[in-house]
């Protein structure tokens, strides 16, 4: 297993640890922290999947 695959654990752990983001403050543009924290992981996860894909594809 390549170490680059461990990057995919970042969003998994970040969203699995619910007590960290289960709060209302601070809000961003009227959205409570609970929602914008989760929505922030959509582009982060997409970027990490792309980076892992590129590393695995180029390594063949």
Helices and strands as residue ranges (DSSP letters): G 3-8, H 9-16, H 18-21, H 33-58
